[in-house]
Amino acid sequence: MSLNQVGVPDTEDQAALIDALAGILSRVWSPSELLDPSHRKRPDQRTVWAALAEVGLASLPVPEEQGGSGGSWSDVAVAGELLGAAAAPAPLVAVCGALGALLSLPEGSADDLVRDISNATITPAVAWTGARPDVLRATGTQDDLRVDGVLTTILGGEGDVLLALAKGDSGAVLVAISAGTGVDVTRLESMDLTREVSRVVLTSAPARLLATGAAAEAAVRRGRASAVLAMGAELVGTQGHCLEASVSYALERSQFGQPIGSFQGVKHRLADVLAGVELSRATVRHLGSLLDGSSMTGADENADEAVAEAVGLVLASVVPAAVTAGNAYIQVLGGIGYTWEHEAHLHYRRACAAQGLFGGASAGKAAQATGPRRHTSNGVVSPALAEFAALVDAELPAHRAAHPDDDYESRLAWQQRLHSAGWIAPHWSEEFGGKSLGIVDQVEYDRVLGSRRAPVTFAGVLGINNVAPTLMRFGTPEQKGYLSRIQSAEDIWCQGFSEPSSGSDLASLRTRARIEGGGEGREFVIDGQKVWTSEGMEATHCLLLVRTDPDAPAHKGISALLVPLDTPGITRRPITQITGEGGFAEMFFDGVRVPWSALLGPLNEGWSVTMTTLAFERAGVIMMASRLEQELEDVAAELEGREISQSAREALLDRVVEARTLGLLGQRALTTIARKGAPGAEHSVIKLVWSRVAQQIADTRLAIAGPLALAGEGGVSARTGALQSRAMTIAGGTTEVMKNILAQQVLRLPR
Ligand SMILES: Cc1cc2nc3c(=O)[nH]c(=O)nc-3n(C[C@H](O)[C@H](O)[C@H](O)COP(=O)(O)OP(=O)(O)OC[C@H]3O[C@@H](n4cnc5c(N)ncnc54)[C@H](O)[C@@H]3O)c2cc1C
């Protein structure tokens, strides 16, 4: 069984590359000798690398004019996943670290090294893989340069040439040191059994000067970023493999008379690993695309900052996610996972060992600039939305003067204001009064609103995003007449789905609609109760799910009705929410009569009518993900100038890392939809991750507010935010139910 969680290609060339690599890897590498307890034979990295170089792996990021295969760093991000999944003993990290640095030098400075590394004639080591920068000293002249110092732990120290940054008499120098005279390498006992880790002592080692000063430092930054890309890609592969192998085992292994994959504890753990893989892939691919687009020569400060931040995200999020995946693999296996013979520990070891490289998670977090960032697209809009951005800039001051908060009245007034300018629901087709904006622009539309701190949730949001797509797909011409009134906020719609006894198990709903009369005069007579209906008190209409065939199986026999809420027999009562505010209602239906024309879609097929169109509402979840970063910027602005504790600062940075990686996942989902017309697996984990991260942001904000949070004006928003955020793991499908769905529908684990 394959879940396709390793080496997910973004292009056809990448798909071909993956096939070629998979074939070679299966021929040249098997950990069986290493996993034989009596043998424990250390792998031979050179043989594996030479074979992989045959398909051009070593030359992927090298331009054709420099003798390379003319691929890209994005290709490395895909290929690395395969190596990681196999725990292949290949020096990809050091090779990428070296090529990244060398390719950033002016052409001609190191062409021989680039050529020899990219055709795998020599294997490099780089001095920037360790936990912290080691200090090397360079003395002498350009013609007779010598380097002294100790590299405490580096990857690939047994390579043919070592690239290092040293301190020279007049500043930094980038040097290449060949193995041999003055170079003493000791292989270290490493937690990672499939990577060479060494200590290197340099004693007056002869060195070749490659660059000096700022150029040398820029080359090393680039080399570090490229090495982190390779490591991150391998760790995505580690996670994907741990997930696939755990799922296979969970399907095969039975206990208590059933496959262990049917137990919720196992399912939920693996659903979390799935979320980790998708977040990690989005993060690493983002770094790859930044490296493809930036030379990092120091000329473009914004681009350099963006790369540094992306490198930090890999260290702070991908590495811990790989540890979690390795840990889950062992746990799902149970006793067999705790044996030397099983490969699980190779992956867990590799992930754990990565924590000590490149400064680890703390360096990664430190690289996250908080507050408004220079390199984001905040304020930058696509041409299609420039007019909208100008409109918001012009209209918002007057709106805010009248409505400082985002209460219902404010959201209603804002919707009406934008509607009168023709800018509500621009993603709807022109036929229905929209502008046919694609999904990318739809998300950008939301970003324009969010970045200007305008209300992003309109009063009629449920009508616009949920009811309208269903009407467009299933509505009669007469029913489609509702659409223009949804846009203008003349009609406000709510969704009457949940009932006191039917929440997560919505298909068990019991509100009945009997059919009375015949022919033209047929009507539905509704009896029952709905609960926790958002905007239920303000709404004028309800998309109501009712049971029309009580004898049919649960998901059948349900119909969707369009019900004006002023119909006789409907009683509404407000429900006060956890915050003390309104927003919810319960609705009672007592012999409520609606005509046959209220039926939306076919009779008894209301379940698929509402659920399939809800699934089409793809942009909403991506928008929610991208809003979290803005929320954090607001928190950082709020804290500006205030004393906050070290632990609070660290918690905030954790949230920044989570929100940014989630934003990247949303971005990746968007690209997939724009390219393929359908969402990929990443889309299904966004709501799960978003609700967790949003709640954690609220918790962190409350913790930082300290005593203010308990009482007083200053803590109101932190208090309210923390309380409100409880809804995120309940509304629209609880976390537990989402994990069940992911485990069953994406991972194909049994019910
Ligand atoms: C802010 C907010 C807005 C809402 N708006 C609307 C609305 O507009 N219209 C509407 O119809 N409804 C709305 N709801 C209701 C919402 O859809 C339900 O609350 C939700 O589906 C959960 O149902 P429940 O509350 O009955 O919880 P239950 O289903 O009773 O669940 C209780 C607990 O049991 C867990 N659980 C249940 N089943 C399983 C399972 N199979 N495996 C593991 N754990 C399980 C749940 O995860 C949860 O932790 C809203 C709710 C909130 C909080």
Ligand as a Chemical Component Dictionary entry (heavy atoms), coordinates in Angstrom:
data_LIG
# 
_chem_comp.id                   LIG 
_chem_comp.type                 NON-POLYMER 
_chem_comp.pdbx_formal_charge   0 
_chem_comp.three_letter_code    LIG 
# 
loop_
_chem_comp_atom.comp_id 
_chem_comp_atom.atom_id 
_chem_comp_atom.alt_atom_id 
_chem_comp_atom.type_symbol 
_chem_comp_atom.charge 
_chem_comp_atom.model_Cartn_x 
_chem_comp_atom.model_Cartn_y 
_chem_comp_atom.model_Cartn_z 
_chem_comp_atom.pdbx_ordinal 
LIG C1  C1  C 0 -19.179 28.518 17.578 1  
LIG C2  C2  C 0 -20.076 27.448 17.085 2  
LIG C3  C3  C 0 -20.891 27.710 15.999 3  
LIG C4  C4  C 0 -21.760 26.737 15.531 4  
LIG N1  N1  N 0 -22.593 27.047 14.497 5  
LIG C5  C5  C 0 -23.489 26.119 14.065 6  
LIG C6  C6  C 0 -24.409 26.445 13.029 7  
LIG O1  O1  O 0 -24.430 27.561 12.527 8  
LIG N2  N2  N 0 -25.278 25.503 12.628 9  
LIG C7  C7  C 0 -25.287 24.253 13.177 10 
LIG O2  O2  O 0 -26.078 23.432 12.760 11 
LIG N3  N3  N 0 -24.446 23.917 14.181 12 
LIG C8  C8  C 0 -23.548 24.825 14.640 13 
LIG N4  N4  N 0 -22.686 24.511 15.669 14 
LIG C9  C9  C 0 -22.745 23.191 16.263 15 
LIG C10 C10 C 0 -21.586 22.308 15.868 16 
LIG O3  O3  O 0 -21.706 21.908 14.540 17 
LIG C11 C11 C 0 -21.551 21.118 16.844 18 
LIG O4  O4  O 0 -21.297 21.637 18.135 19 
LIG C12 C12 C 0 -20.470 20.108 16.482 20 
LIG O5  O5  O 0 -20.797 19.454 15.289 21 
LIG C13 C13 C 0 -20.279 19.072 17.602 22 
LIG O6  O6  O 0 -21.469 18.519 17.982 23 
LIG P1  P1  P 0 -21.895 18.480 19.543 24 
LIG O7  O7  O 0 -21.737 19.834 20.059 25 
LIG O8  O8  O 0 -23.193 17.839 19.629 26 
LIG O9  O9  O 0 -20.807 17.588 20.242 27 
LIG P2  P2  P 0 -20.802 15.983 20.290 28 
LIG O10 O10 O 0 -20.924 15.443 18.926 29 
LIG O11 O11 O 0 -21.749 15.504 21.318 30 
LIG O12 O12 O 0 -19.330 15.713 20.793 31 
LIG C14 C14 C 0 -18.938 15.855 22.159 32 
LIG C15 C15 C 0 -17.502 15.354 22.294 33 
LIG O13 O13 O 0 -17.446 13.993 21.868 34 
LIG C16 C16 C 0 -16.482 13.841 20.864 35 
LIG N5  N5  N 0 -16.930 12.857 19.886 36 
LIG C17 C17 C 0 -18.124 12.748 19.291 37 
LIG N6  N6  N 0 -18.110 11.746 18.415 38 
LIG C18 C18 C 0 -16.878 11.205 18.433 39 
LIG C19 C19 C 0 -16.241 10.135 17.752 40 
LIG N7  N7  N 0 -16.872 9.410  16.823 41 
LIG N8  N8  N 0 -14.954 9.880  18.039 42 
LIG C20 C20 C 0 -14.285 10.610 18.960 43 
LIG N9  N9  N 0 -14.834 11.612 19.656 44 
LIG C21 C21 C 0 -16.123 11.914 19.387 45 
LIG C22 C22 C 0 -16.387 15.204 20.200 46 
LIG O14 O14 O 0 -15.164 15.357 19.535 47 
LIG C23 C23 C 0 -16.546 16.119 21.385 48 
LIG O15 O15 O 0 -15.307 16.271 22.016 49 
LIG C24 C24 C 0 -21.801 25.469 16.154 50 
LIG C25 C25 C 0 -20.975 25.202 17.241 51 
LIG C26 C26 C 0 -20.118 26.172 17.705 52 
LIG C27 C27 C 0 -19.261 25.872 18.894 53 
# 
loop_
_chem_comp_bond.comp_id 
_chem_comp_bond.atom_id_1 
_chem_comp_bond.atom_id_2 
_chem_comp_bond.value_order 
_chem_comp_bond.pdbx_ordinal 
LIG C1  C2  SING 1  
LIG C2  C3  SING 2  
LIG C2  C26 DOUB 3  
LIG C3  C4  DOUB 4  
LIG C4  N1  SING 5  
LIG C4  C24 SING 6  
LIG N1  C5  DOUB 7  
LIG C5  C6  SING 8  
LIG C5  C8  SING 9  
LIG C6  O1  DOUB 10 
LIG C6  N2  SING 11 
LIG N2  C7  SING 12 
LIG C7  O2  DOUB 13 
LIG C7  N3  SING 14 
LIG N3  C8  DOUB 15 
LIG C8  N4  SING 16 
LIG N4  C9  SING 17 
LIG N4  C24 SING 18 
LIG C9  C10 SING 19 
LIG C10 O3  SING 20 
LIG C10 C11 SING 21 
LIG C11 O4  SING 22 
LIG C11 C12 SING 23 
LIG C12 O5  SING 24 
LIG C12 C13 SING 25 
LIG C13 O6  SING 26 
LIG O6  P1  SING 27 
LIG P1  O7  DOUB 28 
LIG P1  O8  SING 29 
LIG P1  O9  SING 30 
LIG O9  P2  SING 31 
LIG P2  O10 DOUB 32 
LIG P2  O11 SING 33 
LIG P2  O12 SING 34 
LIG O12 C14 SING 35 
LIG C14 C15 SING 36 
LIG C15 O13 SING 37 
LIG C15 C23 SING 38 
LIG O13 C16 SING 39 
LIG C16 N5  SING 40 
LIG C16 C22 SING 41 
LIG N5  C17 SING 42 
LIG N5  C21 SING 43 
LIG C17 N6  DOUB 44 
LIG N6  C18 SING 45 
LIG C18 C19 SING 46 
LIG C18 C21 DOUB 47 
LIG C19 N7  SING 48 
LIG C19 N8  DOUB 49 
LIG N8  C20 SING 50 
LIG C20 N9  DOUB 51 
LIG N9  C21 SING 52 
LIG C22 O14 SING 53 
LIG C22 C23 SING 54 
LIG C23 O15 SING 55 
LIG C24 C25 DOUB 56 
LIG C25 C26 SING 57 
LIG C26 C27 SING 58 
# 
